[in-house]
Amino acid sequence: MPVQMKRIYEEASEDDGLRVLVDRVWPRGMSKEKAKLDHWMKEIGPSSELRKWFGHDPDKFDDFKERYREELGSGDQHEELRKLKELTKQNDKNVTLLYSAKDKKHNQARILKEILDHQ
């Protein structure tokens, strides 16, 4: 079973398994109760500088992906990625990565999903 992705604004379901928010910033207008999170791993999100540079511009996604993977290679982000990998293994990949971006193809959850699906 591959790791799933879902916008946090979509309704939670039993099929989601472990629900993990991978945004550094809390999603606008979302209550903690409605989010139904198991984990908020804000340190795994891209740095503020990288996020602002990217600006959700699909033309920058390949560069964003490369820079984000570099960030995940050290520090707090690396430690959070290690924890996320462990949670994914413990739950037999029955994990849903939650994100707030409107673009379902060009966001950090997509990159994390690729990493987790290939572990």
N, C-alpha and C positions, 0 to 999 in steps of 0.2 A: 504494500500500500504506500503510495507516495504521500509526502507531506502535503497538506492542503493550504490554500490561501483564501482569505476572505476580507472584504472591507469590514471594518468594525461596525459600520452603520447597518450592515445586513443582520437579519434576525439570527440569533444563536440557535443551534439545533443540537440534538443528541449526537448526530454524526460528526460533529466538530472534534470530538475527543478533547484533548488538552488544548485550551485556548490561550495563546500567548501573543500579547501585543508587543510588536517590535519597533514601535515609534519612540523617538526620544521625547517628543512633546505629546501631552495628553490631547486626544481628539476633541475638537470644538463641539460643544453641545451634547457630549456623550456623558451620561452619568455612570458612576462606577457600578451601580446596580444593573443597569441595562447592558453594560459591556460584558458582564458575566465572565470575567477573566479568571484564569488560573494563575497566570504570571504576567507581570508587566516588566519586560526586560529593556528598560529605556537606554541602558548603557550600550546595547548592541546596535542601536540606531546610528546612522551616519552622523559625523560631527556637524555642528551648526554651520561651520564654514563650508563643508562639502555640500550640505543640504541647500544652502543659499546659492552656492555656485551652480548647482544642478538646476534648481528652479523648476523641476519636473518637465524639462525640455527634452522630448524624445530624441532630438538630434544629438544630445550630449550623453545619452544613456550608456553607450559603449565606454566612454571615458569615465563616466560616473561609476560604472561597474568595476572597472580596473582600480580606480582610486579607493572605492569602498572596500574591495577585497584587500588592498594594502592596509587600510585602517584596521580591518579585522585581524591582521597579523600580529598586533601587539597591544599592550596595555589593557585597559578595562574592557574594550571591545573584544579582544581576544579571549579574555576570561569569560565574558558573557557567552561568546560563541561556544566555548568549551562546555559551559553549563547547558546551553540549548541542545547541543549534540547529545549530551548525556540524557536530558529529558526526553529527547526524541527516541533514543534507544530504549529507555525504560518503558516507554509507551508504545513500542512497536510501530513507530512512525504514525500513530493515530494522534496527530498534532495539526492544529490549524494556526497558521501565522496570520495575525490580524494587523492591518495597517489602515491608515485613514486616507491615503492618496486617492484621487479620483481615477487616475490612470492605472488600470489593472495590469498592464504589461511593463511599465517603466517605473519600478519602485524597489526599495531595498528588500521587501519581503520576497520578491521574485528571485533575487540574488541569494538570499538565505535559503530559499527552497531548493535551489540548484545545489548548493553546498550540502544540505541535509539529505537530499535524494541520492547523492553519490557517496555517502559515507558507508 
